Amino acid sequence: MTDVVLVGGGPVGLSLALALRDSGRGLTVLEARPPGPVSDARAIVLSHGSRLILERLGVWAALAGQVTAITTIHVSQRGHFGRTLLNAADLEVPAMGYTVTYEALQAALAEQAIKAEVEIRYAAPVTEAKPGRVTYRQGDTTADLVADLVVLAEGGRGLPLAESTVKDYQQSAVVCWVESERPHAGRAYERFTPEGPIALLPMGSRYALVWTTPTDQVAERLGLADSDFLRTLYAAFGERQGRFVAAGVRTAFPLRMALRGPGDTAGLVRIGNAAQLLHPVAGQGFNLGLRDAWQLAECILDSASGTLDAADLMLRYSRARGADVPAGARMTDFLVDVFAHDPPVIAGLRGAALTALDLLPPLKNGFARKMMHGARTW
Ligand SMILES: Cc1cc2nc3c(=O)[nH]c(=O)nc-3n(C[C@H](O)[C@H](O)[C@H](O)COP(=O)(O)OP(=O)(O)OC[C@H]3O[C@@H](n4cnc5c(N)ncnc54)[C@H](O)[C@@H]3O)c2cc1C
């Protein structure tokens, strides 16, 4: 019997494991993948708030040289007026956010987990999870693990889906690195087009591209010769960075929203993508998941010693996350919807909103702070 069983050693799961390392609680991580580096092409923008948490987890230093600071974010819509510029200097923070590859983030967390002697069982996919008990495979055998608390951090993919609000955006994110004629100088772009947003995120000397693409165009976009892909991107994005001159291997991620929530059964709690899977347009998924992990760790640390009171813990954790997660999900879904429609009247209202945001620093900075720290109840 251990105190906590954690299903999934992805970025959110390992963050929780690290946050609990000095808690005195027994914790076992069950991870479906084999040990070793992961292969995942996505880039993740860490918010300033996430940096602060990763510093406390001892992971930030391990990411040195692998994160690229974003000092300004340029938000605009193709073919219509209105734009806004979010500046780190206005918010008195060193950066609006930091781009890192999923692979580097996962490697830094895994390195810290080894140092902290977190018990991780790799190649151990969980096949069933119930309050206080999980069943997992290890080679040809099946085993059970019993704990006061089971935490699902498996990204919402590995286990039968719980009841959830699901929305299929009929879009995929086509991701790869690209090089532009002009240096990025720390500027990220979020450019809304009728087909979906295009994000260019400074990463090293290049950009990480996240190009939201309607499902029926994904295969074609993935299959284009590099030169045609770069030309199509230039036509869609515009000339702000000059021409695009090189691109890396392209991969696509289907985009859905699935809101399962932390759960309502004592002894079984969901965090990260297992609790809320969001469109990447606002770069909220991992940032929210990291706050889930941090808050759940705080609730566990605040528990009386001895057997965890699973019902009380669930209540405190659900309360703690009550505002942040719904606000992040609503804002993300709103952005996808509001920029997806192109009638002139809507485009005009959007343009006016972007301009108003730019002209009203308190409103703009308040919005940016929410993006960096979430809607706090803590
Ligand atoms: C294109 C794209 C861009 C993104 N950009 C951003 C961004 O800029 N900022 C941001 O904050 N977020 C971003 N996200 C979201 C972010 O990637 C996710 O929110 C984050 O990876 C969630 O982490 P997680 O640990 O919850 O889940 P995952 O990353 O899915 O990890 C889950 C882990 O659980 C393991 N697992 C699965 N099933 C089982 C099982 N049955 N048993 C045991 N283990 C299991 C998996 O092998 C994996 O290691 C983006 C997502 C995409 C697709």
The ligand as an SDF file (V2000), in Angstrom:
LIG
                    3D

 53 58  0  0  0  0  0  0  0  0999 V2000
    0.2710   21.4720  -30.9540 C   0  0  0  0  0  0  0  0  0  0  0  0
    0.1580   21.7100  -29.4780 C   0  0  0  0  0  0  0  0  0  0  0  0
    0.7110   22.8510  -28.9110 C   0  0  0  0  0  0  0  0  0  0  0  0
    0.6140   23.0950  -27.5410 C   0  0  0  0  0  0  0  0  0  0  0  0
    1.1190   24.2430  -27.0350 N   0  0  0  0  0  0  0  0  0  0  0  0
    0.9900   24.5020  -25.7140 C   0  0  0  0  0  0  0  0  0  0  0  0
    1.5170   25.7110  -25.1700 C   0  0  0  0  0  0  0  0  0  0  0  0
    2.0780   26.5410  -25.8800 O   0  0  0  0  0  0  0  0  0  0  0  0
    1.3820   25.9250  -23.8180 N   0  0  0  0  0  0  0  0  0  0  0  0
    0.7400   25.0290  -23.0200 C   0  0  0  0  0  0  0  0  0  0  0  0
    0.6350   25.2760  -21.8130 O   0  0  0  0  0  0  0  0  0  0  0  0
    0.2220   23.8730  -23.5130 N   0  0  0  0  0  0  0  0  0  0  0  0
    0.3430   23.6000  -24.8390 C   0  0  0  0  0  0  0  0  0  0  0  0
   -0.1660   22.4270  -25.3410 N   0  0  0  0  0  0  0  0  0  0  0  0
   -0.8450   21.4840  -24.4230 C   0  0  0  0  0  0  0  0  0  0  0  0
    0.1610   20.5790  -23.6930 C   0  0  0  0  0  0  0  0  0  0  0  0
    0.9610   19.8700  -24.6070 O   0  0  0  0  0  0  0  0  0  0  0  0
   -0.5890   19.6060  -22.8030 C   0  0  0  0  0  0  0  0  0  0  0  0
   -1.5190   20.3060  -22.0160 O   0  0  0  0  0  0  0  0  0  0  0  0
    0.3690   18.8330  -21.8990 C   0  0  0  0  0  0  0  0  0  0  0  0
    1.2340   18.0410  -22.6640 O   0  0  0  0  0  0  0  0  0  0  0  0
   -0.4300   17.9450  -20.9400 C   0  0  0  0  0  0  0  0  0  0  0  0
    0.4580   17.2000  -20.1650 O   0  0  0  0  0  0  0  0  0  0  0  0
   -0.0580   15.8810  -19.4160 P   0  0  0  0  0  0  0  0  0  0  0  0
    1.1120   15.3840  -18.6440 O   0  0  0  0  0  0  0  0  0  0  0  0
   -1.3430   16.1720  -18.7390 O   0  0  0  0  0  0  0  0  0  0  0  0
   -0.4340   14.8700  -20.6050 O   0  0  0  0  0  0  0  0  0  0  0  0
    0.4930   14.2010  -21.6920 P   0  0  0  0  0  0  0  0  0  0  0  0
    1.5120   15.1490  -22.1800 O   0  0  0  0  0  0  0  0  0  0  0  0
   -0.4520   13.6060  -22.6940 O   0  0  0  0  0  0  0  0  0  0  0  0
    1.2350   13.0140  -20.9110 O   0  0  0  0  0  0  0  0  0  0  0  0
    0.4910   11.8790  -20.4740 C   0  0  0  0  0  0  0  0  0  0  0  0
    1.4680   10.7630  -20.0600 C   0  0  0  0  0  0  0  0  0  0  0  0
    0.6870    9.6350  -19.5970 O   0  0  0  0  0  0  0  0  0  0  0  0
    1.1520    8.4520  -20.2180 C   0  0  0  0  0  0  0  0  0  0  0  0
    0.0090    7.5030  -20.3320 N   0  0  0  0  0  0  0  0  0  0  0  0
   -1.0290    7.5420  -21.1970 C   0  0  0  0  0  0  0  0  0  0  0  0
   -1.8670    6.5370  -20.9640 N   0  0  0  0  0  0  0  0  0  0  0  0
   -1.3710    5.8420  -19.9130 C   0  0  0  0  0  0  0  0  0  0  0  0
   -1.8090    4.6710  -19.2030 C   0  0  0  0  0  0  0  0  0  0  0  0
   -2.9390    4.0290  -19.5190 N   0  0  0  0  0  0  0  0  0  0  0  0
   -1.0300    4.2140  -18.1860 N   0  0  0  0  0  0  0  0  0  0  0  0
    0.1250    4.8510  -17.8390 C   0  0  0  0  0  0  0  0  0  0  0  0
    0.5780    5.9470  -18.4860 N   0  0  0  0  0  0  0  0  0  0  0  0
   -0.1720    6.4380  -19.5020 C   0  0  0  0  0  0  0  0  0  0  0  0
    1.6790    8.9140  -21.5720 C   0  0  0  0  0  0  0  0  0  0  0  0
    2.6050    7.9810  -22.1140 O   0  0  0  0  0  0  0  0  0  0  0  0
    2.3170   10.2530  -21.2150 C   0  0  0  0  0  0  0  0  0  0  0  0
    3.6530   10.1100  -20.7880 O   0  0  0  0  0  0  0  0  0  0  0  0
   -0.0830   22.1670  -26.7160 C   0  0  0  0  0  0  0  0  0  0  0  0
   -0.6410   21.0020  -27.2770 C   0  0  0  0  0  0  0  0  0  0  0  0
   -0.5210   20.7840  -28.6410 C   0  0  0  0  0  0  0  0  0  0  0  0
   -1.1420   19.5340  -29.2220 C   0  0  0  0  0  0  0  0  0  0  0  0
  1  2  1  0
  2  3  1  0
  2 52  2  0
  3  4  2  0
  4  5  1  0
  4 50  1  0
  5  6  2  0
  6  7  1  0
  6 13  1  0
  7  8  2  0
  7  9  1  0
  9 10  1  0
 10 11  2  0
 10 12  1  0
 12 13  2  0
 13 14  1  0
 14 15  1  0
 14 50  1  0
 15 16  1  0
 16 17  1  0
 16 18  1  0
 18 19  1  0
 18 20  1  0
 20 21  1  0
 20 22  1  0
 22 23  1  0
 23 24  1  0
 24 25  2  0
 24 26  1  0
 24 27  1  0
 27 28  1  0
 28 29  2  0
 28 30  1  0
 28 31  1  0
 31 32  1  0
 32 33  1  0
 33 34  1  0
 33 48  1  0
 34 35  1  0
 35 36  1  0
 35 46  1  0
 36 37  1  0
 36 45  1  0
 37 38  2  0
 38 39  1  0
 39 40  1  0
 39 45  2  0
 40 41  1  0
 40 42  2  0
 42 43  1  0
 43 44  2  0
 44 45  1  0
 46 47  1  0
 46 48  1  0
 48 49  1  0
 50 51  2  0
 51 52  1  0
 52 53  1  0
M  END
$$$$
